[in-house]
Amino acid sequence: MSAIHLEKIQSWRRHYNVSRPHMALNHLTPRQYRASEPNLTSNPNFMTGT
């Protein structure tokens, strides 16, 4: 896979996971949802699976 392909895939992943509104988040982007929930805490172990 070329560097161009990898960058296109990474760009799509960023958009899909970070930039686009999510139905599960009441049609907000993750950033908007986090801003709307001031008591929301992050779990650093969530992404690592530990």
PyMOL Python script that loads the backbone (N, CA, C, O; Angstrom):
from pymol import cmd

cmd.read_pdbstr("""\
ATOM      1  N   MET A   1       0.851  -1.169   0.000  1.00  0.00           N
ATOM      2  CA  MET A   1       0.000   0.000   0.000  1.00  0.00           C
ATOM      3  C   MET A   1       0.899   1.234   0.000  1.00  0.00           C
ATOM      4  O   MET A   1       1.875   1.302   0.747  1.00  0.00           O
ATOM      5  N   SER A   2       0.566   2.195  -0.833  1.00  0.00           N
ATOM      6  CA  SER A   2       1.406   3.385  -0.954  1.00  0.00           C
ATOM      7  C   SER A   2       1.104   4.400   0.149  1.00  0.00           C
ATOM      8  O   SER A   2       0.091   4.308   0.842  1.00  0.00           O
ATOM      9  N   ALA A   3       1.994   5.352   0.290  1.00  0.00           N
ATOM     10  CA  ALA A   3       1.813   6.411   1.287  1.00  0.00           C
ATOM     11  C   ALA A   3       0.561   7.229   0.991  1.00  0.00           C
ATOM     12  O   ALA A   3      -0.116   7.684   1.913  1.00  0.00           O
ATOM     13  N   ILE A   4       0.253   7.417  -0.277  1.00  0.00           N
ATOM     14  CA  ILE A   4      -0.956   8.162  -0.656  1.00  0.00           C
ATOM     15  C   ILE A   4      -2.196   7.414  -0.189  1.00  0.00           C
ATOM     16  O   ILE A   4      -3.121   8.017   0.355  1.00  0.00           O
ATOM     17  N   HIS A   5      -2.217   6.102  -0.401  1.00  0.00           N
ATOM     18  CA  HIS A   5      -3.363   5.303   0.042  1.00  0.00           C
ATOM     19  C   HIS A   5      -3.503   5.341   1.565  1.00  0.00           C
ATOM     20  O   HIS A   5      -4.608   5.486   2.087  1.00  0.00           O
ATOM     21  N   LEU A   6      -2.400   5.213   2.259  1.00  0.00           N
ATOM     22  CA  LEU A   6      -2.436   5.248   3.722  1.00  0.00           C
ATOM     23  C   LEU A   6      -2.969   6.581   4.241  1.00  0.00           C
ATOM     24  O   LEU A   6      -3.748   6.613   5.193  1.00  0.00           O
ATOM     25  N   GLU A   7      -2.547   7.682   3.612  1.00  0.00           N
ATOM     26  CA  GLU A   7      -3.028   9.001   4.033  1.00  0.00           C
ATOM     27  C   GLU A   7      -4.522   9.149   3.764  1.00  0.00           C
ATOM     28  O   GLU A   7      -5.242   9.722   4.582  1.00  0.00           O
ATOM     29  N   LYS A   8      -4.995   8.642   2.631  1.00  0.00           N
ATOM     30  CA  LYS A   8      -6.430   8.717   2.327  1.00  0.00           C
ATOM     31  C   LYS A   8      -7.243   7.905   3.336  1.00  0.00           C
ATOM     32  O   LYS A   8      -8.303   8.345   3.779  1.00  0.00           O
ATOM     33  N   ILE A   9      -6.753   6.740   3.691  1.00  0.00           N
ATOM     34  CA  ILE A   9      -7.451   5.906   4.678  1.00  0.00           C
ATOM     35  C   ILE A   9      -7.449   6.594   6.036  1.00  0.00           C
ATOM     36  O   ILE A   9      -8.476   6.625   6.715  1.00  0.00           O
ATOM     37  N   GLN A  10      -6.319   7.142   6.434  1.00  0.00           N
ATOM     38  CA  GLN A  10      -6.225   7.844   7.720  1.00  0.00           C
ATOM     39  C   GLN A  10      -7.151   9.058   7.741  1.00  0.00           C
ATOM     40  O   GLN A  10      -7.794   9.327   8.755  1.00  0.00           O
ATOM     41  N   SER A  11      -7.223   9.785   6.640  1.00  0.00           N
ATOM     42  CA  SER A  11      -8.109  10.939   6.551  1.00  0.00           C
ATOM     43  C   SER A  11      -9.566  10.514   6.698  1.00  0.00           C
ATOM     44  O   SER A  11     -10.341  11.162   7.401  1.00  0.00           O
ATOM     45  N   TRP A  12      -9.934   9.424   6.032  1.00  0.00           N
ATOM     46  CA  TRP A  12     -11.299   8.906   6.143  1.00  0.00           C
ATOM     47  C   TRP A  12     -11.595   8.483   7.578  1.00  0.00           C
ATOM     48  O   TRP A  12     -12.669   8.787   8.098  1.00  0.00           O
ATOM     49  N   ARG A  13     -10.664   7.789   8.227  1.00  0.00           N
ATOM     50  CA  ARG A  13     -10.859   7.352   9.613  1.00  0.00           C
ATOM     51  C   ARG A  13     -11.062   8.531  10.550  1.00  0.00           C
ATOM     52  O   ARG A  13     -11.937   8.500  11.416  1.00  0.00           O
ATOM     53  N   ARG A  14     -10.242   9.587  10.374  1.00  0.00           N
ATOM     54  CA  ARG A  14     -10.396  10.781  11.215  1.00  0.00           C
ATOM     55  C   ARG A  14     -11.782  11.385  11.025  1.00  0.00           C
ATOM     56  O   ARG A  14     -12.458  11.731  11.994  1.00  0.00           O
ATOM     57  N   HIS A  15     -12.197  11.508   9.774  1.00  0.00           N
ATOM     58  CA  HIS A  15     -13.522  12.080   9.513  1.00  0.00           C
ATOM     59  C   HIS A  15     -14.609  11.196  10.112  1.00  0.00           C
ATOM     60  O   HIS A  15     -15.498  11.693  10.803  1.00  0.00           O
ATOM     61  N   TYR A  16     -14.549   9.907   9.859  1.00  0.00           N
ATOM     62  CA  TYR A  16     -15.593   8.982  10.307  1.00  0.00           C
ATOM     63  C   TYR A  16     -15.684   8.920  11.823  1.00  0.00           C
ATOM     64  O   TYR A  16     -16.785   8.880  12.372  1.00  0.00           O
ATOM     65  N   ASN A  17     -14.557   8.912  12.502  1.00  0.00           N
ATOM     66  CA  ASN A  17     -14.547   8.733  13.956  1.00  0.00           C
ATOM     67  C   ASN A  17     -14.562  10.027  14.757  1.00  0.00           C
ATOM     68  O   ASN A  17     -14.958  10.017  15.922  1.00  0.00           O
ATOM     69  N   VAL A  18     -14.140  11.143  14.161  1.00  0.00           N
ATOM     70  CA  VAL A  18     -13.974  12.374  14.929  1.00  0.00           C
ATOM     71  C   VAL A  18     -14.831  13.525  14.410  1.00  0.00           C
ATOM     72  O   VAL A  18     -15.449  14.236  15.202  1.00  0.00           O
ATOM     73  N   SER A  19     -14.879  13.717  13.113  1.00  0.00           N
ATOM     74  CA  SER A  19     -15.493  14.921  12.548  1.00  0.00           C
ATOM     75  C   SER A  19     -16.979  14.813  12.267  1.00  0.00           C
ATOM     76  O   SER A  19     -17.701  15.804  12.372  1.00  0.00           O
ATOM     77  N   ARG A  20     -17.436  13.651  11.920  1.00  0.00           N
ATOM     78  CA  ARG A  20     -18.842  13.532  11.508  1.00  0.00           C
ATOM     79  C   ARG A  20     -19.752  13.394  12.720  1.00  0.00           C
ATOM     80  O   ARG A  20     -19.327  12.880  13.755  1.00  0.00           O
ATOM     81  N   PRO A  21     -20.990  13.843  12.607  1.00  0.00           N
ATOM     82  CA  PRO A  21     -21.953  13.633  13.687  1.00  0.00           C
ATOM     83  C   PRO A  21     -22.272  12.148  13.843  1.00  0.00           C
ATOM     84  O   PRO A  21     -22.345  11.416  12.855  1.00  0.00           O
ATOM     85  N   HIS A  22     -22.458  11.712  15.073  1.00  0.00           N
ATOM     86  CA  HIS A  22     -22.773  10.318  15.366  1.00  0.00           C
ATOM     87  C   HIS A  22     -24.201  10.211  15.877  1.00  0.00           C
ATOM     88  O   HIS A  22     -24.612  10.988  16.739  1.00  0.00           O
ATOM     89  N   MET A  23     -24.948   9.268  15.358  1.00  0.00           N
ATOM     90  CA  MET A  23     -26.315   9.058  15.803  1.00  0.00           C
ATOM     91  C   MET A  23     -26.351   8.716  17.293  1.00  0.00           C
ATOM     92  O   MET A  23     -27.238   9.173  18.014  1.00  0.00           O
ATOM     93  N   ALA A  24     -25.397   7.923  17.751  1.00  0.00           N
ATOM     94  CA  ALA A  24     -25.359   7.514  19.157  1.00  0.00           C
ATOM     95  C   ALA A  24     -25.066   8.687  20.095  1.00  0.00           C
ATOM     96  O   ALA A  24     -25.310   8.595  21.298  1.00  0.00           O
ATOM     97  N   LEU A  25     -24.549   9.776  19.552  1.00  0.00           N
ATOM     98  CA  LEU A  25     -24.248  10.968  20.353  1.00  0.00           C
ATOM     99  C   LEU A  25     -25.269  12.069  20.076  1.00  0.00           C
ATOM    100  O   LEU A  25     -24.962  13.257  20.179  1.00  0.00           O
ATOM    101  N   ASN A  26     -26.482  11.659  19.724  1.00  0.00           N
ATOM    102  CA  ASN A  26     -27.562  12.607  19.442  1.00  0.00           C
ATOM    103  C   ASN A  26     -27.203  13.544  18.291  1.00  0.00           C
ATOM    104  O   ASN A  26     -27.497  14.739  18.331  1.00  0.00           O
ATOM    105  N   HIS A  27     -26.570  12.988  17.280  1.00  0.00           N
ATOM    106  CA  HIS A  27     -26.186  13.705  16.060  1.00  0.00           C
ATOM    107  C   HIS A  27     -25.187  14.831  16.311  1.00  0.00           C
ATOM    108  O   HIS A  27     -25.190  15.841  15.607  1.00  0.00           O
ATOM    109  N   LEU A  28     -24.342  14.654  17.305  1.00  0.00           N
ATOM    110  CA  LEU A  28     -23.257  15.590  17.581  1.00  0.00           C
ATOM    111  C   LEU A  28     -21.943  14.948  17.187  1.00  0.00           C
ATOM    112  O   LEU A  28     -21.838  13.725  17.105  1.00  0.00           O
ATOM    113  N   THR A  29     -20.936  15.782  16.943  1.00  0.00           N
ATOM    114  CA  THR A  29     -19.596  15.241  16.761  1.00  0.00           C
ATOM    115  C   THR A  29     -19.076  14.861  18.145  1.00  0.00           C
ATOM    116  O   THR A  29     -19.594  15.358  19.145  1.00  0.00           O
ATOM    117  N   PRO A  30     -18.080  14.008  18.230  1.00  0.00           N
ATOM    118  CA  PRO A  30     -17.534  13.671  19.546  1.00  0.00           C
ATOM    119  C   PRO A  30     -17.084  14.905  20.336  1.00  0.00           C
ATOM    120  O   PRO A  30     -17.282  14.966  21.549  1.00  0.00           O
ATOM    121  N   ARG A  31     -16.491  15.872  19.669  1.00  0.00           N
ATOM    122  CA  ARG A  31     -16.047  17.093  20.354  1.00  0.00           C
ATOM    123  C   ARG A  31     -17.246  17.878  20.896  1.00  0.00           C
ATOM    124  O   ARG A  31     -17.206  18.364  22.026  1.00  0.00           O
ATOM    125  N   GLN A  32     -18.306  18.003  20.102  1.00  0.00           N
ATOM    126  CA  GLN A  32     -19.503  18.706  20.562  1.00  0.00           C
ATOM    127  C   GLN A  32     -20.139  17.975  21.744  1.00  0.00           C
ATOM    128  O   GLN A  32     -20.579  18.604  22.706  1.00  0.00           O
ATOM    129  N   TYR A  33     -20.182  16.660  21.665  1.00  0.00           N
ATOM    130  CA  TYR A  33     -20.778  15.879  22.746  1.00  0.00           C
ATOM    131  C   TYR A  33     -19.992  16.059  24.038  1.00  0.00           C
ATOM    132  O   TYR A  33     -20.575  16.270  25.102  1.00  0.00           O
ATOM    133  N   ARG A  34     -18.684  15.976  23.944  1.00  0.00           N
ATOM    134  CA  ARG A  34     -17.847  16.134  25.140  1.00  0.00           C
ATOM    135  C   ARG A  34     -18.037  17.519  25.750  1.00  0.00           C
ATOM    136  O   ARG A  34     -18.085  17.656  26.972  1.00  0.00           O
ATOM    137  N   ALA A  35     -18.146  18.548  24.907  1.00  0.00           N
ATOM    138  CA  ALA A  35     -18.356  19.910  25.407  1.00  0.00           C
ATOM    139  C   ALA A  35     -19.722  20.057  26.072  1.00  0.00           C
ATOM    140  O   ALA A  35     -19.885  20.862  26.989  1.00  0.00           O
ATOM    141  N   SER A  36     -20.695  19.288  25.616  1.00  0.00           N
ATOM    142  CA  SER A  36     -22.048  19.397  26.171  1.00  0.00           C
ATOM    143  C   SER A  36     -22.216  18.590  27.458  1.00  0.00           C
ATOM    144  O   SER A  36     -23.234  18.718  28.139  1.00  0.00           O
ATOM    145  N   GLU A  37     -21.237  17.769  27.793  1.00  0.00           N
ATOM    146  CA  GLU A  37     -21.291  16.922  28.988  1.00  0.00           C
ATOM    147  C   GLU A  37     -20.117  17.260  29.904  1.00  0.00           C
ATOM    148  O   GLU A  37     -19.108  16.556  29.890  1.00  0.00           O
ATOM    149  N   PRO A  38     -20.230  18.332  30.704  1.00  0.00           N
ATOM    150  CA  PRO A  38     -19.078  18.774  31.509  1.00  0.00           C
ATOM    151  C   PRO A  38     -18.615  17.758  32.549  1.00  0.00           C
ATOM    152  O   PRO A  38     -17.456  17.793  32.961  1.00  0.00           O
ATOM    153  N   ASN A  39     -19.483  16.862  32.977  1.00  0.00           N
ATOM    154  CA  ASN A  39     -19.092  15.871  33.984  1.00  0.00           C
ATOM    155  C   ASN A  39     -18.555  14.584  33.378  1.00  0.00           C
ATOM    156  O   ASN A  39     -18.246  13.633  34.096  1.00  0.00           O
ATOM    157  N   LEU A  40     -18.444  14.555  32.068  1.00  0.00           N
ATOM    158  CA  LEU A  40     -17.937  13.368  31.386  1.00  0.00           C
ATOM    159  C   LEU A  40     -16.447  13.224  31.668  1.00  0.00           C
ATOM    160  O   LEU A  40     -15.681  14.171  31.488  1.00  0.00           O
ATOM    161  N   THR A  41     -16.043  12.056  32.103  1.00  0.00           N
ATOM    162  CA  THR A  41     -14.622  11.801  32.336  1.00  0.00           C
ATOM    163  C   THR A  41     -14.148  10.777  31.327  1.00  0.00           C
ATOM    164  O   THR A  41     -14.920   9.935  30.870  1.00  0.00           O
ATOM    165  N   SER A  42     -12.899  10.853  30.991  1.00  0.00           N
ATOM    166  CA  SER A  42     -12.350   9.889  30.045  1.00  0.00           C
ATOM    167  C   SER A  42     -11.746   8.721  30.808  1.00  0.00           C
ATOM    168  O   SER A  42     -11.310   8.859  31.951  1.00  0.00           O
ATOM    169  N   ASN A  43     -11.732   7.590  30.161  1.00  0.00           N
ATOM    170  CA  ASN A  43     -11.141   6.390  30.733  1.00  0.00           C
ATOM    171  C   ASN A  43      -9.914   6.057  29.894  1.00  0.00           C
ATOM    172  O   ASN A  43     -10.063   5.556  28.779  1.00  0.00           O
ATOM    173  N   PRO A  44      -8.709   6.315  30.390  1.00  0.00           N
ATOM    174  CA  PRO A  44      -7.510   6.077  29.587  1.00  0.00           C
ATOM    175  C   PRO A  44      -7.314   4.611  29.233  1.00  0.00           C
ATOM    176  O   PRO A  44      -6.573   4.303  28.299  1.00  0.00           O
ATOM    177  N   ASN A  45      -7.956   3.702  29.950  1.00  0.00           N
ATOM    178  CA  ASN A  45      -7.813   2.283  29.651  1.00  0.00           C
ATOM    179  C   ASN A  45      -8.780   1.804  28.581  1.00  0.00           C
ATOM    180  O   ASN A  45      -8.650   0.683  28.090  1.00  0.00           O
ATOM    181  N   PHE A  46      -9.745   2.632  28.213  1.00  0.00           N
ATOM    182  CA  PHE A  46     -10.755   2.217  27.245  1.00  0.00           C
ATOM    183  C   PHE A  46     -10.133   1.821  25.910  1.00  0.00           C
ATOM    184  O   PHE A  46     -10.449   0.759  25.375  1.00  0.00           O
ATOM    185  N   MET A  47      -9.267   2.649  25.373  1.00  0.00           N
ATOM    186  CA  MET A  47      -8.689   2.388  24.059  1.00  0.00           C
ATOM    187  C   MET A  47      -7.617   1.304  24.100  1.00  0.00           C
ATOM    188  O   MET A  47      -7.365   0.659  23.082  1.00  0.00           O
ATOM    189  N   THR A  48      -6.992   1.092  25.229  1.00  0.00           N
ATOM    190  CA  THR A  48      -5.924   0.100  25.292  1.00  0.00           C
ATOM    191  C   THR A  48      -6.452  -1.282  25.636  1.00  0.00           C
ATOM    192  O   THR A  48      -5.761  -2.281  25.440  1.00  0.00           O
ATOM    193  N   GLY A  49      -7.664  -1.341  26.145  1.00  0.00           N
ATOM    194  CA  GLY A  49      -8.245  -2.623  26.490  1.00  0.00           C
ATOM    195  C   GLY A  49      -7.718  -3.208  27.786  1.00  0.00           C
ATOM    196  O   GLY A  49      -7.926  -4.389  28.060  1.00  0.00           O
ATOM    197  N   THR A  50      -7.035  -2.395  28.592  1.00  0.00           N
ATOM    198  CA  THR A  50      -6.511  -2.906  29.863  1.00  0.00           C
ATOM    199  C   THR A  50      -7.462  -2.633  30.990  1.00  0.00           C
ATOM    200  O   THR A  50      -7.183  -2.994  32.134  1.00  0.00           O
TER     201      THR A  50
END
""", "prot")
cmd.dss("prot")
cmd.show_as("cartoon", "prot")
cmd.util.cbc("prot")
cmd.orient("prot")
